[in-house]
Amino acid sequence: MIVGAGIMGVASALHLKRNNPGKQVLLIDRFGAPGQGNTGRSNAMFRNTFSSTDNQVLSNSTIDFYLHLQDELKADLGLQQIGYLWLMSDEQLSMSETFLGGMERNGIEIRRLSREELKHRIPGMVTDFDSNEEARLMALPSIEGGVFGPKCGRLDPDKLVRYYAHEFLRMGGLVAFNTNAERLLVGPPNRLGIDGEPFVWQDSRIEGIQASGAFNGTINADAVVLACGAWGNELLEPAGIDGHVSAKKRQLFSVSARGIKGLEELLHTKDFSPLRLLPMVILPKAGVHFKPVSEEDDFWIGCEDEVNRPFIHLPNHDLAGCAAEQEYYERSVNPILSAYFPKFRNAKVKAKWAGLYSYNTLDNLPFVFKQSNLIVVGGDSGSGIMKGDSLGRIVEAVYRDEGEASLYGDVHYKTSKIGITRRSVEREEWVI
Amino acid sequence: MIVGAGIMGVASALHLKRNNPGKQVLLIDRFGAPGQGNTGRSNAMFRNTFSSTDNQVLSNSTIDFYLHLQDELKADLGLQQIGYLWLMSDEQLSMSETFLGGMERNGIEIRRLSREELKHRIPGMVTDFDSNEEARLMALPSIEGGVFGPKCGRLDPDKLVRYYAHEFLRMGGLVAFNTNAERLLVGPPNRLGIDGEPFVWQDSRIEGIQASGAFNGTINADAVVLACGAWGNELLEPAGIDGHVSAKKRQLFSVSARGIKGLEELLHTKDFSPLRLLPMVILPKAGVHFKPVSEEDDFWIGCEDEVNRPFIHLPNHDLAGCAAEQEYYERSVNPILSAYFPKFRNAKVKAKWAGLYSYNTLDNLPFVFKQSNLIVVGGDSGSGIMKGDSLGRIVEAVYRDEGEASLYGDVHYKTSKIGITRRSVEREEWVI
């Protein structure tokens, strides 16, 4: 069974059922539909521009699979390859050269853009702040160049998870929504019938879960896959298993471009992709970023928000207390954004929301590990969607105790690399 | 300033003051004396028999320093080199060969002992359970051989931390006991005087701590060292910093050998060290171990206790709720212990206590990392005492932004190896 119908859960479910058609595979989720947790609250962007070769492989294969679904199988994922555009200071440009060289050697397409090209292509962008007192106070660097990743883009997370869930059901997968995993049931392989089992002299395995909600009771399973992000800790910690995931709140703010002349023009910036849309733009300060949501004429705006943002423990099931803060937008994000793009200064926030960003703060890469008959996938560090298909295939390989997972595009990946005991991934340095 | 006067805190304090005599160095602790937290509750054993070369270096140098203190400087640390003795099943013997070979190549002294030698040397030990139904139920393996580490031993944690604290005070170090660090004060290097600083567009550093207790108020510092084990999370998480430490309860049970003929004889087993004492013994099941405490004629008994033991979050300051469980001893530990050593079967528990075992569950090695002007040392995974001096010297090197720490015995160690961003330690596989 799989706990959690976010992107990593549905991808695991589909690949488990596809490769083990004789097995009963049950997917449960506390919400009433797939992707209603942090997948649905995420910025739902994808990129293949990583410094870590592991991330390059995991994301490239996943993006290729999504492109295959949309372009060849005609599944509508709302996928738009608008690209990512990093606007960079001199210091950032020189620091990034090592990583860019590595990407190019591995065939990751990137384009370097000069300050002049950027000024020419992007309307209304400010690159220098000679006489701007506020920009000086914020220590905003000038934009000296940029890096563009054309294979990157956005998709609709609801459409994506519904595709996986639908295929999973079509193959005979079982689903229980509105069903909450309360705790893992731990027991010895052979019960003696003594109260207090398992004792330390017994072996121990996951017998299943205690569920509440639409399905109320005990669910036994031969194997349990936990794919519930930050919420996994609630289940893992009482069982004494470290999920290697920490979580912080991340916020998104949407702003309408409608009727605001400079912003409408900016949204429909022509020179980056055939879609004639602005790419996702990352500013050279504090990871402030924004992207066009063309079907609504909106921009979605976010921020890296690392320092001094507390880690959150075992949040309430309903994400209460995880609300976006208007003041955070106004005092922290908008001052940076509107210094570089003044047309945003007085644009009103139309909607705002927050989710939990699950970190692996050690190397910024996800985990897939198995302990007895429990498999944990998580720690995606903001990239569950863009690596989701690969992670689902790795979960499936780990379930079968296969040393290698076969990713989409005939790419092979050693499963132990992304585990715990023989972990050997390259730390990711190109973090937003 | 250093927060936490356990072994890692006092060692950091001493080496910081010694190498930076012109600096004011303040050591604070919530208890009324050093070592009253988890250092004082630990089993206070030391070994150099690790599979990881990093652990070998850190522990060897630390043990050499302690031996130097006791043997040459005549400091009384209560140090006894009684040795560690692993009693092993056939499977464990063959699995350990790789690690033992590695230790021998690096000059770590170990001795292999046959079943017959062990039977000859250790009185009253059962090695086989042919007709023992209970042993069969617990799947206890026979003892087929053993590994002895003669450089290993025990010391008195109170004496050890008092030595460091005393030397630190003698050099002009400042101490505030009964002083609790309530929170880290985070601010920008240059305050603008606007409410809500630091904003995301500002740099951010640790200005000091908010303290309560004997010292009540704000303590500002140029640099802050956090050496408070599992409790560090209470300070780090609100500031958005991952301490990479998880904690579980670990329990110890003491049993008197006085008047129990077989146990007295066992405690004074002659053939392992000039001290004519039994070594610390590790049984081939569930990491059950026991050691002689000769000054009291006691045995201290513990257990690895990994599986199904919950992780503990932000425990109360007073360690309430972290009590040892009589039932755990009786139903989990004693059945294993008394199967191999029947004389323990009816021995009464004289005292029991518990502490927090701070884990780094990823590679089982400690961390020393710096973020801005904050240095964190922890994740010792049960070996704070046996690596404490080395870790204190590494903290001091990291404070001065030195790439290499000079450990006792003219050993050099690259500080980035044990950090976060360029971590490159060998995972420890030889865990108790």
Interface residues (C-beta under 8 A of the other chain):
Chain A: L137 M138 A139 L140 V186 L192 G196 P198 F199 V200 W201 Q202 D203 S204 L236 E237 P238 A239 G240 D242 H244 S246 K248 K285 A286 V288 C303 E304 D305 E306 V307 N308 R309 P310 F311 H313 E327 R331 S332 V333 P335 I336 Y359 T361 L362 I420 T421 R423 R427
Chain B: L137 M138 A139 L140 V186 L192 G196 P198 F199 V200 W201 Q202 D203 S204 L236 E237 P238 A239 G240 D242 H244 S246 K248 K285 A286 V288 C303 E304 D305 E306 V307 N308 R309 P310 F311 H313 E327 R331 S332 V333 P335 I336 Y359 T361 L362 I420 T421 R423 R427
